[in-house]
Amino acid sequence: MNSNMQIIILTGKEKASIIQSVRANINKLLYLHNQMQKKKQNRCKMVFL
């Protein structure tokens, strides 16, 4: 048994808010990535906020 394992029980509202925030972060990263692709810079650095 792994002592570091934690069982997390979330309510529907908590799950929804977590999924929503994850999607928002993914959309932000995709947006930044697309903006950098449009600029077509030779040196692109991905910035994770």
Jmol script that loads the backbone (N, CA, C; Angstrom):
load data "model"
ATOM      1  N   MET A   1       0.843  -1.199   0.000  1.00  0.00           N
ATOM      2  CA  MET A   1       0.000   0.000   0.000  1.00  0.00           C
ATOM      3  C   MET A   1       0.881   1.254   0.000  1.00  0.00           C
ATOM      4  N   ASN A   2       0.529   2.168  -0.859  1.00  0.00           N
ATOM      5  CA  ASN A   2       1.269   3.429  -0.927  1.00  0.00           C
ATOM      6  C   ASN A   2       0.705   4.400   0.101  1.00  0.00           C
ATOM      7  N   SER A   3       1.553   4.836   1.026  1.00  0.00           N
ATOM      8  CA  SER A   3       1.082   5.726   2.081  1.00  0.00           C
ATOM      9  C   SER A   3       0.777   7.123   1.552  1.00  0.00           C
ATOM     10  N   ASN A   4       1.332   7.450   0.380  1.00  0.00           N
ATOM     11  CA  ASN A   4       1.111   8.772  -0.195  1.00  0.00           C
ATOM     12  C   ASN A   4      -0.222   8.886  -0.928  1.00  0.00           C
ATOM     13  N   MET A   5      -0.854   7.737  -1.181  1.00  0.00           N
ATOM     14  CA  MET A   5      -2.134   7.778  -1.893  1.00  0.00           C
ATOM     15  C   MET A   5      -3.211   8.386  -1.018  1.00  0.00           C
ATOM     16  N   GLN A   6      -3.976   9.274  -1.624  1.00  0.00           N
ATOM     17  CA  GLN A   6      -5.069   9.894  -0.895  1.00  0.00           C
ATOM     18  C   GLN A   6      -6.362   9.666  -1.662  1.00  0.00           C
ATOM     19  N   ILE A   7      -7.390   9.316  -0.944  1.00  0.00           N
ATOM     20  CA  ILE A   7      -8.699   9.143  -1.565  1.00  0.00           C
ATOM     21  C   ILE A   7      -9.463  10.445  -1.399  1.00  0.00           C
ATOM     22  N   ILE A   8      -9.769  11.055  -2.532  1.00  0.00           N
ATOM     23  CA  ILE A   8     -10.447  12.347  -2.482  1.00  0.00           C
ATOM     24  C   ILE A   8     -11.870  12.174  -2.999  1.00  0.00           C
ATOM     25  N   ILE A   9     -12.828  12.513  -2.164  1.00  0.00           N
ATOM     26  CA  ILE A   9     -14.228  12.417  -2.555  1.00  0.00           C
ATOM     27  C   ILE A   9     -14.759  13.831  -2.782  1.00  0.00           C
ATOM     28  N   LEU A  10     -15.150  14.080  -4.011  1.00  0.00           N
ATOM     29  CA  LEU A  10     -15.610  15.419  -4.360  1.00  0.00           C
ATOM     30  C   LEU A  10     -17.109  15.418  -4.619  1.00  0.00           C
ATOM     31  N   THR A  11     -17.731  16.535  -4.286  1.00  0.00           N
ATOM     32  CA  THR A  11     -19.138  16.684  -4.600  1.00  0.00           C
ATOM     33  C   THR A  11     -19.261  17.101  -6.056  1.00  0.00           C
ATOM     34  N   GLY A  12     -20.451  17.081  -6.580  1.00  0.00           N
ATOM     35  CA  GLY A  12     -20.676  17.456  -7.977  1.00  0.00           C
ATOM     36  C   GLY A  12     -20.209  18.867  -8.278  1.00  0.00           C
ATOM     37  N   LYS A  13     -20.489  19.797  -7.355  1.00  0.00           N
ATOM     38  CA  LYS A  13     -20.107  21.195  -7.570  1.00  0.00           C
ATOM     39  C   LYS A  13     -18.592  21.347  -7.592  1.00  0.00           C
ATOM     40  N   GLU A  14     -17.903  20.666  -6.692  1.00  0.00           N
ATOM     41  CA  GLU A  14     -16.443  20.748  -6.643  1.00  0.00           C
ATOM     42  C   GLU A  14     -15.836  20.184  -7.921  1.00  0.00           C
ATOM     43  N   LYS A  15     -16.355  19.044  -8.391  1.00  0.00           N
ATOM     44  CA  LYS A  15     -15.867  18.452  -9.629  1.00  0.00           C
ATOM     45  C   LYS A  15     -16.055  19.422 -10.789  1.00  0.00           C
ATOM     46  N   ALA A  16     -17.226  20.026 -10.860  1.00  0.00           N
ATOM     47  CA  ALA A  16     -17.534  20.944 -11.958  1.00  0.00           C
ATOM     48  C   ALA A  16     -16.595  22.141 -11.947  1.00  0.00           C
ATOM     49  N   SER A  17     -16.318  22.687 -10.774  1.00  0.00           N
ATOM     50  CA  SER A  17     -15.449  23.865 -10.691  1.00  0.00           C
ATOM     51  C   SER A  17     -14.014  23.507 -11.043  1.00  0.00           C
ATOM     52  N   ILE A  18     -13.559  22.324 -10.636  1.00  0.00           N
ATOM     53  CA  ILE A  18     -12.199  21.884 -10.963  1.00  0.00           C
ATOM     54  C   ILE A  18     -12.068  21.665 -12.466  1.00  0.00           C
ATOM     55  N   ILE A  19     -13.045  20.984 -13.056  1.00  0.00           N
ATOM     56  CA  ILE A  19     -13.014  20.730 -14.502  1.00  0.00           C
ATOM     57  C   ILE A  19     -13.054  22.063 -15.258  1.00  0.00           C
ATOM     58  N   GLN A  20     -13.861  22.999 -14.780  1.00  0.00           N
ATOM     59  CA  GLN A  20     -13.974  24.296 -15.431  1.00  0.00           C
ATOM     60  C   GLN A  20     -12.652  25.053 -15.392  1.00  0.00           C
ATOM     61  N   SER A  21     -11.973  25.035 -14.242  1.00  0.00           N
ATOM     62  CA  SER A  21     -10.703  25.753 -14.114  1.00  0.00           C
ATOM     63  C   SER A  21      -9.614  25.088 -14.955  1.00  0.00           C
ATOM     64  N   VAL A  22      -9.625  23.760 -15.022  1.00  0.00           N
ATOM     65  CA  VAL A  22      -8.648  23.049 -15.852  1.00  0.00           C
ATOM     66  C   VAL A  22      -8.848  23.391 -17.319  1.00  0.00           C
ATOM     67  N   ARG A  23     -10.109  23.395 -17.762  1.00  0.00           N
ATOM     68  CA  ARG A  23     -10.407  23.746 -19.155  1.00  0.00           C
ATOM     69  C   ARG A  23      -9.989  25.168 -19.462  1.00  0.00           C
ATOM     70  N   ALA A  24     -10.220  26.081 -18.512  1.00  0.00           N
ATOM     71  CA  ALA A  24      -9.837  27.487 -18.718  1.00  0.00           C
ATOM     72  C   ALA A  24      -8.323  27.600 -18.878  1.00  0.00           C
ATOM     73  N   ASN A  25      -7.564  26.863 -18.051  1.00  0.00           N
ATOM     74  CA  ASN A  25      -6.104  26.901 -18.144  1.00  0.00           C
ATOM     75  C   ASN A  25      -5.622  26.321 -19.467  1.00  0.00           C
ATOM     76  N   ILE A  26      -6.252  25.238 -19.911  1.00  0.00           N
ATOM     77  CA  ILE A  26      -5.876  24.630 -21.193  1.00  0.00           C
ATOM     78  C   ILE A  26      -6.166  25.588 -22.333  1.00  0.00           C
ATOM     79  N   ASN A  27      -7.317  26.237 -22.283  1.00  0.00           N
ATOM     80  CA  ASN A  27      -7.667  27.203 -23.333  1.00  0.00           C
ATOM     81  C   ASN A  27      -6.680  28.359 -23.359  1.00  0.00           C
ATOM     82  N   LYS A  28      -6.249  28.802 -22.173  1.00  0.00           N
ATOM     83  CA  LYS A  28      -5.278  29.897 -22.086  1.00  0.00           C
ATOM     84  C   LYS A  28      -3.955  29.489 -22.724  1.00  0.00           C
ATOM     85  N   LEU A  29      -3.497  28.270 -22.418  1.00  0.00           N
ATOM     86  CA  LEU A  29      -2.234  27.786 -22.986  1.00  0.00           C
ATOM     87  C   LEU A  29      -2.332  27.639 -24.498  1.00  0.00           C
ATOM     88  N   LEU A  30      -3.463  27.119 -24.975  1.00  0.00           N
ATOM     89  CA  LEU A  30      -3.644  26.968 -26.418  1.00  0.00           C
ATOM     90  C   LEU A  30      -3.663  28.330 -27.096  1.00  0.00           C
ATOM     91  N   TYR A  31      -4.307  29.306 -26.455  1.00  0.00           N
ATOM     92  CA  TYR A  31      -4.358  30.655 -27.009  1.00  0.00           C
ATOM     93  C   TYR A  31      -2.952  31.248 -27.116  1.00  0.00           C
ATOM     94  N   LEU A  32      -2.171  31.131 -26.043  1.00  0.00           N
ATOM     95  CA  LEU A  32      -0.811  31.664 -26.050  1.00  0.00           C
ATOM     96  C   LEU A  32       0.036  30.959 -27.100  1.00  0.00           C
ATOM     97  N   HIS A  33      -0.137  29.645 -27.208  1.00  0.00           N
ATOM     98  CA  HIS A  33       0.612  28.868 -28.193  1.00  0.00           C
ATOM     99  C   HIS A  33       0.266  29.323 -29.618  1.00  0.00           C
ATOM    100  N   ASN A  34      -1.022  29.532 -29.874  1.00  0.00           N
ATOM    101  CA  ASN A  34      -1.459  29.980 -31.199  1.00  0.00           C
ATOM    102  C   ASN A  34      -0.943  31.373 -31.509  1.00  0.00           C
ATOM    103  N   GLN A  35      -0.926  32.250 -30.497  1.00  0.00           N
ATOM    104  CA  GLN A  35      -0.410  33.607 -30.703  1.00  0.00           C
ATOM    105  C   GLN A  35       1.061  33.560 -31.099  1.00  0.00           C
ATOM    106  N   MET A  36       1.816  32.687 -30.446  1.00  0.00           N
ATOM    107  CA  MET A  36       3.245  32.578 -30.757  1.00  0.00           C
ATOM    108  C   MET A  36       3.455  31.974 -32.140  1.00  0.00           C
ATOM    109  N   GLN A  37       2.600  31.032 -32.526  1.00  0.00           N
ATOM    110  CA  GLN A  37       2.717  30.428 -33.848  1.00  0.00           C
ATOM    111  C   GLN A  37       2.458  31.473 -34.934  1.00  0.00           C
ATOM    112  N   LYS A  38       1.522  32.385 -34.663  1.00  0.00           N
ATOM    113  CA  LYS A  38       1.194  33.425 -35.638  1.00  0.00           C
ATOM    114  C   LYS A  38       2.374  34.369 -35.846  1.00  0.00           C
ATOM    115  N   LYS A  39       3.091  34.641 -34.777  1.00  0.00           N
ATOM    116  CA  LYS A  39       4.241  35.543 -34.872  1.00  0.00           C
ATOM    117  C   LYS A  39       5.383  34.903 -35.659  1.00  0.00           C
ATOM    118  N   LYS A  40       5.413  33.576 -35.681  1.00  0.00           N
ATOM    119  CA  LYS A  40       6.453  32.824 -36.401  1.00  0.00           C
ATOM    120  C   LYS A  40       7.859  33.267 -36.011  1.00  0.00           C
ATOM    121  N   GLN A  41       8.079  33.332 -34.722  1.00  0.00           N
ATOM    122  CA  GLN A  41       9.406  33.706 -34.234  1.00  0.00           C
ATOM    123  C   GLN A  41      10.311  32.488 -34.320  1.00  0.00           C
ATOM    124  N   ASN A  42      11.599  32.742 -34.568  1.00  0.00           N
ATOM    125  CA  ASN A  42      12.555  31.641 -34.634  1.00  0.00           C
ATOM    126  C   ASN A  42      12.745  30.998 -33.267  1.00  0.00           C
ATOM    127  N   ARG A  43      12.736  31.825 -32.235  1.00  0.00           N
ATOM    128  CA  ARG A  43      12.911  31.306 -30.882  1.00  0.00           C
ATOM    129  C   ARG A  43      11.612  31.457 -30.116  1.00  0.00           C
ATOM    130  N   CYS A  44      10.893  30.372 -29.986  1.00  0.00           N
ATOM    131  CA  CYS A  44       9.633  30.394 -29.245  1.00  0.00           C
ATOM    132  C   CYS A  44       9.839  29.731 -27.886  1.00  0.00           C
ATOM    133  N   LYS A  45       9.406  30.392 -26.855  1.00  0.00           N
ATOM    134  CA  LYS A  45       9.480  29.803 -25.527  1.00  0.00           C
ATOM    135  C   LYS A  45       8.066  29.694 -24.980  1.00  0.00           C
ATOM    136  N   MET A  46       7.687  28.487 -24.630  1.00  0.00           N
ATOM    137  CA  MET A  46       6.381  28.304 -24.028  1.00  0.00           C
ATOM    138  C   MET A  46       6.422  28.799 -22.587  1.00  0.00           C
ATOM    139  N   VAL A  47       5.469  29.628 -22.232  1.00  0.00           N
ATOM    140  CA  VAL A  47       5.410  30.151 -20.874  1.00  0.00           C
ATOM    141  C   VAL A  47       4.175  29.585 -20.198  1.00  0.00           C
ATOM    142  N   PHE A  48       4.397  28.843 -19.132  1.00  0.00           N
ATOM    143  CA  PHE A  48       3.280  28.279 -18.400  1.00  0.00           C
ATOM    144  C   PHE A  48       3.004  29.152 -17.184  1.00  0.00           C
ATOM    145  N   LEU A  49       1.839  29.752 -17.198  1.00  0.00           N
ATOM    146  CA  LEU A  49       1.481  30.662 -16.100  1.00  0.00           C
ATOM    147  C   LEU A  49       0.793  29.879 -14.992  1.00  0.00           C
TER     148      LEU A  49
END
end "model"
wireframe off; spacefill off
backbone 0.3
color backbone group
